[in-house]
Amino acid sequence: MAHPRTGGTPVPPEQRALDPRAIARASLHASRNASLWWTSAGVVVSMVVALVAGTQVGAWTLAALAAACAVVRAALPSPGPVAIAARAKPLDVAVLTFFALALAALGAILPTA
């Protein structure tokens, strides 16, 4: 996006001013965003697996989802998928990786019936 005060040179996305109207318009189109559907479907599948196969397997399934999201966030260019892009890419990848490792560890120590 060209900026009028910089002589037409592009302004990096992180330096652009926030436009509340654009944010509101984007939120209205969230139902058409594939990343939100894929992430939500992964959480639902993890819940179903936990109910059917047990909490340990469900935790590992959710950990696998978080790990897959970390890989996707690391591999795709910024700004990345809306459902998993919250902050800077390195921070998102670190948080998702930590979440995946923590869930896997918790799944490993969960008592099984």
N, C-alpha and C positions, 0 to 999 in steps of 0.2 A: 504494500500500500504506500503510495507516494505521499509525502508530507509537504504542504505548501511552503513552510518556512525553511526547509532544507534544500530547496532548489530541485525538487522532484526525486531526490534520492529516497530509496525505500527505508522505512522505519521498522526496526526489528519488532516482532510481536510483543515481546516483554516490555517495550518502551511505549507502546500505544496506549492512549487514554481509554479507560473503560467506558463503554457506552451502555447504560442501563437498558435502553430500548433494544439494542442488539442482543443483550443477554436474555431479556424477556422473550424475544422472538425465538431465540435458540431453544429456550426451555419449552416453548410450545411445540417444537418439532422433535422433542426427545423421544416420542413414541416411534419415530421413523429412524432412530439411531440404532444400527445393528449391534454395536458394542454393548449397549444397555441390555438388549435382549439376550445376547450370548452370556453375559456375566450373570444376569438374573436366572437364566436357565441352568447355569452351572451350580448356582447356590441351591436351586430347587432340586436338582439331581442329587446333590450332596445330602440334602435333607431326606430325600426318599431312600437313598442308600443307607443313611443312618437308621432310619426306621425299619428297613427290611433286613439289612445285613449286620447292623449293630453300630454303636457309637464310634468304636475304634475305626472301622472301615469308613464311616461317614467323615470322621475327622481327617483321615488320609485323603479322601476324595476332595474335601475342601482345601487341604494343603496342596494337592496337585493343581487345583484351580488357581490358587494364589501364585504358585510357581509358574504356571502357564501365563498368567497375566503379567508377571514380572518379565518373562522372556519376550512377550509381545510388546510390552512398554519399552523394553531396551532395544528391540529390533526395529520398530517402526519410527519414522521421523516425527519430530515434534510438530504439532501439539499432541499427536497420538490419539488413541481411542478415548472418547469422552468418559466412558465408565471407569477408566483406570488412570486417567491423567488428572491429577489434582494439583500437583506442585511441579517443581523442576524434575526433569527426567531421572537424574541420579537419586534424588530423594524418593521418588515413587518406586523405583526399582529396589532400593534398599528396604523400604517399608514392606513392600510385597514379599520380598525374599525373607525378611525377618518373620513376617506373618506365616509364610509357608513353613519355615523351619520350626516355629513355635507350635503350630498346629500339628505337624508331624510328630514332634516330641510329646505333646500332650496326648496324641493318639496312641503313641507307644506305651505310655504309662497308665492309660485308662484301664480300669479293671474290666475284665470280660466275664460274661455270665457262664 
